[in-house]
């Protein structure tokens, strides 16, 4: 674990931002997949709304 954080220290700020964006995208895809499993046949608009609700809930319940 210490090696990983040490290696991150050597990255350029732009690289760190890209890693953070990739991680966020991955988390959003996983959450969206969970919603799709819960609500088969859900439309894109409703999926986005439910995803926003989950993100807001997570933000409020830290």
C-alpha positions as CSV (number, residue, x, y, z in Angstrom):
1,X,0.0,0.0,0.0
2,X,2.8,2.4,0.8
3,X,4.4,1.7,-2.5
4,X,1.2,2.6,-4.3
5,X,0.9,5.9,-2.6
6,X,4.6,6.6,-3.1
7,X,4.2,5.9,-6.9
8,X,1.1,8.2,-7.0
9,X,3.4,11.0,-5.7
10,X,5.5,10.8,-8.8
11,X,2.6,11.3,-11.2
12,X,2.0,14.7,-12.8
13,X,-1.2,16.5,-11.5
14,X,-2.9,15.9,-14.9
15,X,-2.3,12.1,-14.6
16,X,-3.8,12.1,-11.1
17,X,-6.8,14.0,-12.3
18,X,-7.3,11.4,-15.1
19,X,-7.0,8.5,-12.6
20,X,-9.6,10.2,-10.4
21,X,-11.9,10.7,-13.4
22,X,-11.5,7.0,-14.5
23,X,-12.2,5.8,-10.9
24,X,-15.3,8.0,-10.7
25,X,-16.6,6.8,-14.1
26,X,-16.1,3.2,-12.9
27,X,-18.1,3.8,-9.8
28,X,-20.9,5.4,-11.7
29,X,-21.0,2.5,-14.2
30,X,-21.2,0.0,-11.3
31,X,-24.0,2.0,-9.6
32,X,-25.9,2.3,-12.9
33,X,-25.6,-1.5,-13.5
34,X,-27.0,-2.1,-10.0
35,X,-30.0,0.2,-10.8
36,X,-30.5,-1.6,-14.1
37,X,-30.6,-5.0,-12.3
38,X,-33.1,-3.6,-9.8
39,X,-35.3,-2.1,-12.5
40,X,-35.1,-4.2,-15.7
41,X,-36.2,-2.2,-18.8
42,X,-35.5,1.2,-17.1
43,X,-35.2,4.0,-19.6
44,X,-32.1,6.2,-19.8
45,X,-33.8,9.3,-18.4
46,X,-35.2,7.4,-15.4
47,X,-31.8,5.7,-14.9
48,X,-30.1,9.0,-14.8
49,X,-32.6,10.3,-12.3
50,X,-32.2,7.3,-10.0
51,X,-28.4,7.6,-10.3
52,X,-28.6,11.2,-9.3
53,X,-30.8,10.3,-6.3
54,X,-28.3,7.7,-5.1
55,X,-25.4,10.0,-5.4
56,X,-27.3,12.7,-3.5
57,X,-28.3,10.2,-0.8
58,X,-24.6,9.1,-0.5
59,X,-23.5,12.7,-0.2
60,X,-26.1,13.5,2.5
61,X,-25.3,10.3,4.5
62,X,-21.5,10.5,4.9
